[in-house]
Amino acid sequence: MSKTAGIFLGLFLAAGMAQAQIPTSGNIFVGYSFSRADSLPGSSPVANLNGWEASLEGKFLPWIGVVADFGAGYGSGTLPIACISACAFSSSLRRYTYLFGPQVSVPVGRFTPFAHALFGAAHINNGGLTDTSFATAIGGGIDYRLIHGLAWRVQGDELHTNLFNTGENHFRFSTGIDFRF
């Protein structure tokens, strides 16, 4: 009988500790994103990318959380082609990012500044030429609480990729709605 009671007590304590690890609050961000990307190494200038960004944060402490960040940027790039003189043609350029990492935020009145270090992958498609590489986004921003459970976010990141074996550092600007729970 005491062995059964010990097993149930152990299961009860383990369930309680597991429950304590579940995030108790967080936020969901969706919005517009602007960044740049090199079309291809050695090709013409950098392409502007307009798109979207979405992230989900689960807070484990009031000021520390874990973020999953997904984004896409769309624009026009150039592809060099073989001809007698320098030639190139325009192509559709798409870059996707999948990033995860810690975020620190401290509410101050209606404002909540935050900083994060995100790590993951980036994938680019430039007119059928594709590549995937490790990616990082180091940055932060500020949320302005509009009403309870709803805030406006402005965010900036230094996005680093190594697409087509060329290291790129580009600024990524995002803004949009932040739903808090």
Summary of the structure (lengths in Angstrom):
residues: 181
radius of gyration: 21.7
end to end distance: 43.7
largest distance: 89.3
contacts: 550
relative contact order: 0.19
helix: 12%
strand: 70%
